[in-house]
Each structure stands twice: as C-alpha cells, then as structure tokens.
Amino acid sequence: MNKSPGSLSGRRLASTQYLEDYFRRYEDTRNTASWKFERLQRFVEADDDSWQEFEHGNWERSLERFKARGPKLQAEAREDADRGIEQYRVRVVAEPISPYLLWELNALKIRGEYGEKIRVVDAGLVEEFEQDGELPEILTLGEETVYQVLYNEDGVLEGAICSTERSDVKKWVRFIKKLYKRGEDIESFFARRVAGRKPSNAA
C-alpha cells in the first residue's frame, strides 16, 4: 500500500441530492458491504440533538441523547441484516484527540455495540498518502457506488461527488480494507484512550 486512490471524478451532488441518492441506492442494495473512511477531525452536525448538547457543553446530556437512540440503532442494524448489508468504518484519529472526536468516539462505541464494524487508525498511518493534502471522506455502497463526501472548512456537509465506475469503487474498498486490517477495534481503543475523558468545554 503506497499510494492513495485519489479524489473522485463523477457527478457533483448538493447535500440534499447526495442524501436522497444514497438512500435510494440503499433501498436497492442487497448482500454486500458498505465501507466508510473518516479523516476530518471535526464535523458540524447541526441536525443532531446529541451534537447540539455537546456543542453547548452539556456532556452527560449529550451522551444520554445518543444512548436513547438504542431502539433506532437496533432497527437500523436489523434492516441491514435483513438486506445482507455489513457496515464497516475506518476512523482516523490524530493526537491530541480533538473535543469533537471525544464526542464522536463515544457515539461510535455505541454504534459498534449494535453491529457496525469500526476500527481506529492513527493519523500517522495515513501521512504517506497525504503529500498533496488530506485524504477525502469516502463512503461506498456495494460494488457499484462510491461517494467522496464534501465538507467546507468548518466541517459542514456541502454535498458529494458520486462515481459509479467499478474501478473507483474497487480502488477505494481495497484501500480502506487495508487500513481496516491495521486498525484497532473501537471497543479496545475506547477503553484505552477515551473512557472517562471529557472535552474541554464539558460542564
């Protein structure tokens, strides 16, 4: 593994178009895997009530909000299982761990408890692929679709580039799989580096 698959060239979608396109394709997807690669160290998730509590320093309430989604996460996991879809995620974590990531890693631990297969890799592991800038945020669905998810400088979703070239999908799935094999399971990483910690703005 010595180079990045590179940015995608494909159809540019606005944020609403991207979400609609993804869920439409998801409805038609069966017996496959979805691979997600997260590189940014902060996102803005204004529609997320748990994130809103985190942003306002209400740490315990933020965690309670996410834990309350258990039934919803369980239903999503059941739907994935019914469709034969396995969800994989590689999360890049830079040191020192950002306040946002302390929040997200708590959320990812809970997602892992409901079946999402999540591993963490240190930012140093991807540096060799970032000579021309940080790796993009990537989401694949089956063997036919890959999205390069686009965010502005503040971490706000702006849309995505969608490619249905199988060669693009294969390149990115292969890349993420290799990182996944070198990553640490979310549960052990959480216990070792996150458990008991609070972000600096926590009340």
RACORSUL-V660283 format. One record per residue. N is the residue number from 1. RES is the residue in one letter. SS is DSSP state (H for helix, E for strand, L for the rest). PHI is phi as a letter, one per 40 degrees, with the letter a starting at -180 (999 if undefined). Layout:
BEGIN
n=[N	N]
res=[RES	RES]
ss=[SS	SS]
phi=[PHI	PHI]
END
This chain:
BEGIN
n=[1	2	3	4	5	6	7	8	9	10	11	12	13	14	15	16	17	18	19	20	21	22	23	24	25	26	27	28	29	30	31	32	33	34	35	36	37	38	39	40	41	42	43	44	45	46	47	48	49	50	51	52	53	54	55	56	57	58	59	60	61	62	63	64	65	66	67	68	69	70	71	72	73	74	75	76	77	78	79	80	81	82	83	84	85	86	87	88	89	90	91	92	93	94	95	96	97	98	99	100	101	102	103	104	105	106	107	108	109	110	111	112	113	114	115	116	117	118	119	120	121	122	123	124	125	126	127	128	129	130	131	132	133	134	135	136	137	138	139	140	141	142	143	144	145	146	147	148	149	150	151	152	153	154	155	156	157	158	159	160	161	162	163	164	165	166	167	168	169	170	171	172	173	174	175	176	177	178	179	180	181	182	183	184	185	186	187	188	189	190	191	192	193	194	195	196	197	198	199	200	201	202	203]
res=[M	N	K	S	P	G	S	L	S	G	R	R	L	A	S	T	Q	Y	L	E	D	Y	F	R	R	Y	E	D	T	R	N	T	A	S	W	K	F	E	R	L	Q	R	F	V	E	A	D	D	D	S	W	Q	E	F	E	H	G	N	W	E	R	S	L	E	R	F	K	A	R	G	P	K	L	Q	A	E	A	R	E	D	A	D	R	G	I	E	Q	Y	R	V	R	V	V	A	E	P	I	S	P	Y	L	L	W	E	L	N	A	L	K	I	R	G	E	Y	G	E	K	I	R	V	V	D	A	G	L	V	E	E	F	E	Q	D	G	E	L	P	E	I	L	T	L	G	E	E	T	V	Y	Q	V	L	Y	N	E	D	G	V	L	E	G	A	I	C	S	T	E	R	S	D	V	K	K	W	V	R	F	I	K	K	L	Y	K	R	G	E	D	I	E	S	F	F	A	R	R	V	A	G	R	K	P	S	N	A	A]
ss=[L	L	L	L	L	L	L	L	L	L	E	E	E	E	H	H	H	H	H	H	H	H	H	H	H	H	H	L	L	L	L	E	E	E	E	E	E	E	L	L	L	L	L	L	L	L	L	L	H	H	H	H	H	H	H	L	L	L	H	H	H	H	H	H	H	H	H	L	L	H	H	H	H	H	H	H	H	H	H	H	H	H	H	L	E	E	E	E	E	E	E	E	E	L	L	L	L	L	H	H	H	H	H	H	H	H	H	H	H	H	H	H	H	L	L	L	E	E	E	E	E	E	H	H	H	L	H	H	H	L	L	L	L	L	L	L	E	E	E	E	E	L	L	L	E	E	E	E	E	E	E	L	L	L	L	L	E	E	E	E	E	E	E	L	L	H	H	H	H	H	H	H	H	H	H	H	H	H	H	H	H	H	L	E	E	H	H	H	H	H	H	H	H	H	L	L	L	L	L	L	L	L	L]
phi=[999	b	a	c	c	g	c	c	b	a	c	c	b	c	d	c	c	c	c	c	c	c	c	c	c	d	c	c	c	a	f	a	b	b	b	b	b	b	b	d	c	a	b	b	b	c	c	c	c	c	c	d	c	d	c	c	g	c	c	c	c	c	c	c	c	c	c	c	c	d	c	c	c	c	c	c	c	c	c	d	c	c	c	g	b	b	b	b	a	b	b	c	b	c	c	c	c	c	d	d	c	d	c	c	c	c	c	c	d	c	d	c	c	b	h	c	c	b	b	b	b	c	d	c	c	b	d	c	c	b	c	b	h	c	c	c	c	b	b	b	b	g	b	b	b	b	b	c	c	b	b	c	c	c	g	c	d	b	h	a	b	b	b	b	c	d	c	c	c	c	c	c	c	c	c	c	d	c	c	d	c	c	c	b	d	d	c	c	c	c	c	c	b	b	d	g	c	b	c	c	c	c	c]
END
